[in-house]
Amino acid sequence: MSIETGPYIFHYIIEGRVCYLTMCDRAYPKKLAFQYLEDLKNEFERVNGSQIETAARPYAFIKFDTFIQKTKKLYQDTRTQRNIAKLNDELYEVHQIMTRNVQEVLGVGEKLDQVSQMSSRLTSESRIYADKAKDLNRQALIRKWAPVAIVLGVVFLLFWVKKKIW
């Protein structure tokens, strides 16, 4: 997290029971400040990780100050080749993530087009299915009632013919 106060910004990381804190000018890159804190955190955990819980006095880890001072010198000038390389690496990672996100969005767009086409086909096929279902129902009705209608027609015809003849 970062806290802005006047011309300075405090950046800090809290990991377990340890707080890693640095104060920078506003112009100092945030990514570089957090990279500095990450380097301190990793080295501190590597060297003193098992002793954190047993520390009983202030400045128990004063020997770690030499590493802090060496690392601070490396990060002090933001224009050094090492720091520019770190920032470029960060930018490259962000670029890769954004490229991946754009590709995923494009892929989703293509999939949406496919779903839209499938939906259109499904709609037209469902209309065809509905028409065929109506046709089959009509044919079933005809097959069911046609024999009855024919028999009734023949019976009425016979009655009519019988009436005319007699």
QUIHUQUI-V440338 format. One record per residue. RES is the residue in one small letter. SS is DSSP state (helix for helix, strand for strand, loop for the rest). NEAR is the number of other ideal C-beta (glycine too) atoms within 10 Angstrom. Layout:
RES:SS:NEAR
RES:SS:NEAR
//
This chain:
m:loop:8
s:strand:11
i:strand:11
e:strand:9
t:strand:9
g:loop:6
p:loop:8
y:strand:12
i:strand:18
f:strand:14
h:strand:19
y:strand:15
i:strand:15
i:strand:11
e:strand:14
g:loop:10
r:loop:8
v:strand:16
c:strand:10
y:strand:18
l:strand:12
t:strand:18
m:strand:13
c:strand:18
d:strand:9
r:loop:11
a:loop:8
y:loop:18
p:loop:15
k:helix:12
k:helix:15
l:helix:18
a:helix:20
f:helix:19
q:helix:17
y:helix:23
l:helix:20
e:helix:13
d:helix:17
l:helix:21
k:helix:17
n:helix:12
e:helix:15
f:helix:18
e:helix:14
r:helix:8
v:helix:13
n:helix:15
g:helix:12
s:helix:8
q:helix:10
i:loop:15
e:loop:8
t:loop:7
a:loop:13
a:loop:5
r:loop:5
p:loop:7
y:loop:9
a:loop:13
f:loop:15
i:helix:8
k:helix:10
f:helix:15
d:helix:11
t:helix:9
f:helix:14
i:helix:17
q:helix:9
k:helix:10
t:helix:15
k:helix:13
k:helix:10
l:helix:13
y:helix:22
q:helix:11
d:loop:11
t:loop:16
r:loop:6
t:loop:13
q:helix:8
r:helix:10
n:helix:19
i:helix:13
a:helix:10
k:helix:20
l:helix:15
n:helix:11
d:helix:12
e:helix:15
l:helix:11
y:helix:10
e:helix:10
v:helix:11
h:helix:11
q:helix:10
i:helix:10
m:helix:10
t:helix:10
r:helix:10
n:helix:10
v:helix:10
q:helix:10
e:helix:10
v:helix:10
l:helix:10
g:helix:10
v:helix:10
g:helix:10
e:helix:10
k:helix:10
l:helix:10
d:helix:10
q:helix:10
v:helix:10
s:helix:10
q:helix:10
m:helix:10
s:helix:10
s:helix:10
r:helix:10
l:helix:11
t:helix:9
s:helix:10
e:helix:10
s:helix:10
r:helix:10
i:helix:9
y:helix:11
a:helix:10
d:helix:10
k:helix:10
a:helix:10
k:helix:10
d:helix:10
l:helix:10
n:helix:10
r:helix:10
q:helix:10
a:helix:10
l:helix:10
i:helix:11
r:helix:9
k:helix:9
w:helix:11
a:helix:10
p:helix:10
v:helix:9
a:helix:10
i:helix:10
v:helix:10
l:helix:11
g:helix:10
v:helix:10
v:helix:10
f:helix:10
l:helix:10
l:helix:10
f:helix:10
w:helix:10
v:helix:10
k:helix:9
k:helix:8
k:helix:7
i:helix:6
w:loop:5
//
